[in-house]
Amino acid sequence: MAYDPDFGEWVREHFAALGPLEIKRMFGGAGVYAHGLIFALLDDGVVWLKADEVNAPLLEAAGSRQFTYPTKDGAQMAMAYWSLPESALDDPDEAVGWARQSIDTALRKAAAKKPRKPKPRP
């Protein structure tokens, strides 16, 4: 993964209608957060949107590709992130629509998580 801070600024401008975004470097790329939840990854000039069974088929139908990476044994590992559709690269309104779906995905994932058990205190 590679992250370019100038690309991060483009993402902030393109997704400005979402309100304040936090971009944090991770694994050479970056994570994009809204309301404390990660909803996108930035890598090599690509916006990868979080997806699940609700929005992944929509992203696929729009021509997006799924994020994959090679494992040590040469296999391809797929992640639950899909590229921002090409048509949304020049259309901030469309991009924000896709991003809102990914934020909804992040909210669903967060709601489905079981709360962590508190660590016993000595």
C-alpha positions as CSV (number, residue, x, y, z in Angstrom):
1,M,0.0,0.0,0.0
2,A,1.1,3.5,-0.7
3,Y,-0.4,6.8,0.5
4,D,0.1,10.2,-1.0
5,P,-1.0,13.1,1.3
6,D,-2.0,15.1,-1.8
7,F,-4.4,12.3,-2.7
8,G,-5.8,12.5,0.9
9,E,-6.5,16.2,0.3
10,W,-8.4,15.4,-2.9
11,V,-10.4,12.8,-1.0
12,R,-11.3,15.4,1.7
13,E,-12.4,17.8,-1.0
14,H,-14.3,15.2,-3.1
15,F,-16.1,13.9,0.0
16,A,-16.6,17.4,1.7
17,A,-20.4,16.9,1.9
18,L,-19.8,14.1,4.5
19,G,-18.4,16.6,7.0
20,P,-15.0,16.3,8.7
21,L,-13.0,13.2,7.8
22,E,-10.0,11.8,9.6
23,I,-7.3,10.1,7.5
24,K,-4.9,7.9,9.4
25,R,-1.8,6.3,7.9
26,M,-1.8,2.5,8.1
27,F,0.2,-0.3,6.4
28,G,1.7,2.2,4.0
29,G,-1.8,3.3,2.9
30,A,-4.4,5.2,4.9
31,G,-7.8,4.7,6.5
32,V,-10.6,7.2,6.1
33,Y,-12.8,7.7,9.1
34,A,-16.2,9.4,9.6
35,H,-17.8,9.6,13.0
36,G,-14.9,7.4,14.4
37,L,-15.6,4.5,12.0
38,I,-13.4,3.5,9.1
39,F,-15.3,3.4,5.8
40,A,-12.6,3.6,3.2
41,L,-8.9,2.8,2.5
42,L,-6.6,4.9,0.3
43,D,-3.9,3.0,-1.6
44,D,-1.9,4.0,-4.7
45,G,-4.4,6.6,-5.8
46,V,-7.5,4.4,-5.3
47,V,-10.4,4.9,-2.9
48,W,-11.5,1.5,-1.6
49,L,-14.9,1.6,0.0
50,K,-16.0,-0.7,2.8
51,A,-18.6,-3.2,1.6
52,D,-20.9,-6.0,2.8
53,E,-23.7,-8.1,1.4
54,V,-25.8,-5.0,1.0
55,N,-23.6,-2.7,-1.0
56,A,-20.9,-5.0,-2.5
57,P,-23.3,-6.2,-5.3
58,L,-24.1,-2.6,-6.1
59,L,-20.5,-1.6,-6.3
60,E,-19.7,-4.7,-8.5
61,A,-22.6,-3.8,-10.8
62,A,-21.2,-0.2,-11.1
63,G,-17.9,-1.7,-12.3
64,S,-15.9,-1.6,-9.1
65,R,-13.2,-4.2,-8.4
66,Q,-12.6,-5.9,-5.1
67,F,-9.5,-5.1,-3.1
68,T,-7.1,-8.1,-3.2
69,Y,-3.5,-8.6,-2.2
70,P,-1.0,-11.5,-2.6
71,T,-0.3,-13.7,0.4
72,K,3.2,-15.1,1.2
73,D,2.3,-18.3,-0.6
74,G,1.2,-16.5,-3.7
75,A,-2.5,-16.8,-3.3
76,Q,-4.8,-13.8,-3.6
77,M,-6.6,-12.6,-0.4
78,A,-9.8,-10.6,-0.9
79,M,-10.9,-7.9,1.5
80,A,-14.4,-6.4,2.0
81,Y,-13.4,-3.2,0.2
82,W,-14.3,-2.2,-3.4
83,S,-12.9,0.6,-5.6
84,L,-14.9,3.8,-5.9
85,P,-16.8,3.5,-9.3
86,E,-15.0,5.2,-12.1
87,S,-18.1,7.4,-12.8
88,A,-17.8,8.8,-9.2
89,L,-14.2,10.0,-9.7
90,D,-15.4,13.2,-11.5
91,D,-18.8,13.5,-9.6
92,P,-18.5,14.4,-5.9
93,D,-22.3,13.9,-5.4
94,E,-22.1,10.4,-6.7
95,A,-18.9,9.7,-4.7
96,V,-20.6,10.9,-1.5
97,G,-23.6,8.6,-2.2
98,W,-21.3,5.6,-2.4
99,A,-19.4,6.8,0.7
100,R,-22.6,7.1,2.7
101,Q,-23.4,3.5,1.8
102,S,-20.0,2.5,3.1
103,I,-20.5,4.5,6.3
104,D,-23.8,2.6,6.7
105,T,-21.8,-0.7,6.2
106,A,-19.4,0.4,8.9
107,L,-22.3,1.2,11.2
108,R,-23.8,-2.2,10.6
109,K,-20.5,-3.9,11.3
110,A,-20.0,-1.9,14.5
111,A,-23.6,-2.7,15.7
112,A,-23.0,-6.4,15.1
113,K,-19.9,-6.6,17.2
114,K,-20.2,-8.2,20.6
115,P,-19.0,-5.9,23.4
116,R,-15.6,-6.8,24.7
117,K,-15.4,-8.3,28.1
118,P,-13.7,-6.0,30.6
119,K,-10.2,-7.1,31.6
120,P,-10.1,-8.2,35.3
121,R,-8.3,-5.8,37.5
122,P,-5.7,-7.1,39.9
